[in-house]
């Protein structure tokens, strides 16, 4: 079954959205594009200058909302501070922060180095924490929203993914706990936990055999399109989910 790409309904008209790791062809870029199609302005970040420049131009060429971006390594507090500063200089306020940065890989724990473990933890878990921490004082002004990108591996077992799964389970816990800390400020924090989302760079972190195996377990017989995950992120960032905070939505069709 091939899904139909949605038409914009101006769900975010006049809203300003900040998205991390939004360059390339994955969930982040698709989410930025969908926000623009729904009337928002977007500020994106990435760690690769050429990829960032290309993404900004592609989004600007849509002729929709305002688009800007900057380099940001989410493990670096100073770069995160600079990202928020540039976004606020551009838009004066931010209504939602989409915490998309993460790093995966495939390695058995027995042969995994400390450096490999720490890198995945630093980008995927610590990076999410640092961006959330910086976002909270900014979002108090707009009673804004944080949406974290988690993973079904935060719940499920898969060999070779202990570092990534542990980090994503941590993102889920962060989502739940920090959501309770920000209720009094009107800030909502939720997460999406995607299953297999297809993009050309997936082969960098997963073998063809693993991708084929995971695809075979999907009820639809295919992985999710990145924009299908983006739609769930938009829902969580929108006024359609005002009674949800501290929740994690599984974006999955896996049977087990």
N, C-alpha and C positions, 0 to 999 in steps of 0.2 A: 504494500500500500504506500503510495507516494503522497505525502501530505501537501496541502496547499499553503503557500506562503501567505501570511496574514496581511490585510490592509490596515494602514494606520488609522487610529481613531482619536488622535490628539490627547491621549491619556496624560501626557506630560507637557502640555503646552505651557511655555514660560518657565519650565523647571530647568535647573542646572545640575548636571550629573557628572561625577568624577569616577573614572574606571581605571583600575590598575591592570597592567599586562594586557592591554587591549589592541596591540598591534598583531599582525599576522593574519591567520585565517581560522582561528578557533572561536571558542565561546566568547572571549572578551571583545573581539572585533564585531562579531555578530550582534552582541548586546549593545555596543555603541551604535551600530547601524539601526537597530530596532528602536532605541531611544530617540534617535533623530527622526525616524519615521513617525514617531508618536509625539513630535512637537518639541522635544527637549533640545537644549544646548549641551554639548559634551566636551569634557576635558579628559584626555586619555594619557596614560603613561606606559612606558616600556623600558627595557634595559638595552635595546639595540637601536641606535640612532637611525640607521638606514630604514629599518623596518617601521620605526615610529613615523618617520617622515612620509613613507609610502602610505601608511594607514591614515594619517591626517589628511593627505591629499585626496585619497579615495573617498573619505568621508565628506570632505569639503566639496568634492565634485558632485555629490548628490544634490547640492543646492538646497539643503534643508536648514536646520539650525546652525548656530555658530559652533565651530570646532577648533580646539586648540589642544596642545599636548606638551609633554616634557619628558626627559629621561628621568627614571627613578628606579633605583634598586631598593626593594622593599625591606631589605635587611639593614639599611642604613638610615638611622634616625634623621640625620641632617638632610638627606635627599628627600625623605618623606615630608619633612617640614617645608622644604623648598617647593615641593609639588603642591602642597596645600596653599602656600603663599602665592604661587603663580596662578593657581586656579581661582583664588579669591580676588586677585588683582584683575583677572579677566572678567569675572562674573559677579563679584561682590558678595555672593552667597552661594551655598551648595545645599541642594535638597536631598541628594542621595549619594552614597559612596558604595561602589561595587568592588568588593575585595576579591579580585580574580586571580592574583598571582599565585603560582604554585609550581613545584618541580617534582617530577616523578622519576621513575627508573625501574629496572628489573634486576633484582639481586637477592640471592639466598643469604640469610642472616649469617650463616657459618662463614661465608667468604666476603662479607661486607666489611669495608674499612670504616673506622670511626669518621673519617673525612666524608665518605659517601653518606653515612647516616646523618651527620651533622648538617651537611649542605641541604638535604631534603627538609630536615626539621627547621633550619634557619629560614629558608625561603617560604615554605608552605605553612608552618605553624607560627614561628616567631614573626614572620613578615605580616601575617594576618593580624596578629596581636598588635604590632606596632602601628599599622595603618588604622586599626580600630581605635587605639588609644589617641592617635592624633585627630581622628575624625570627630570624636565625641564633643569636644568644646566647640567645634565648628558647627555641628549639627544642632546644638542647643538653640541656636538662633533661628532655625527654621523648623524645629521639631521634625528633623529629617530621619532618614532611613539608612541602615547599613544592610547590604545583602552580601553574605559570604558564599564563596564557591567551595563546597565540601566535596564529598564523593561517597558513593555507596560502599566503597571500601572502608569507610569509617564504621560500618556495621558488619561487612561480610569478609569472609576469609579467602585469601588468594595467595598462593605461594609466590615468593619473590617480591612481595609488595609490603613487607613488614614496616619499612620506614615510612613509605607513603601513606599506608593505612593508619599507622599510629599518628602521623601528623594530621590527617584529615579527621580522625576521631577527636583530636585535640581542637580542631577548628569547630567541630560540632559542640564540644563542651564550652568553648569560649562563647559561642553564639548564645547558648542557654544561659550561662552565668552572667555575662555582661549585659544581656537583655534585661535581667532583673535589676541591674545597677542603674539603668538609664530610663526606666519607666517614668520616674518622677520628672524627667526633663522632656518627656514626650517623644523620645527617640525609640524607634522600633528596630530590632535586629533579628533577622532570620537568615536561613541558609538554604541553598539548593544542593542536593546530593545527586549529581548526574551518574548515570551508568556510562556506557560506551558512547562517546560523542565523536563522530568522525571528522577528521581533518587531515590534510596532507602531511602534517608533522608528527602524527601519532606513531609512525614507524621509528621515530628517533628514540622512543622510550619503551616500545612494546614490539615484540617479534610478530612476524606475519602469522605464525602459528597461533600465538595467543590471541591476536585480533580475530582470527577466524573462529577460534573456540568460543570467545565471548559473544561474537555475533550470532553463532549458532544457538546460544542460550536465550536470545531475545525472542519474545513472542511475535514481534513483527518481522523477524528474520533479518534485521538490519540494525545498525547503530543509529543513535539519534543524530539528526542534523543539528549543528551548533545553534541555529536560530530557534530550534524547538526548546533548547535549554534556556536561551535568551528570553523567550516568552515567559517562562516561569520566573526568571529574575525580575522581569518587568512587572509581573503580577505582585511579587513580594515588595517591590519598591513603590507600588501604586496605592491609591486610596481604595482599591478593591480589597485590600488585605489589612484593614485598619485594626482588626481584632486579633491579629497574629503577631506575637513577638516571642523570641526564644525557640522558634520552631525550625525544624529541618524537613524540607519536602524532598522525598525520593523521586527523582525524575528517571524512572526506570520501567522497563517492561519485562524484566527478567522473571522467569518462572520460579526461580529459587536462588 
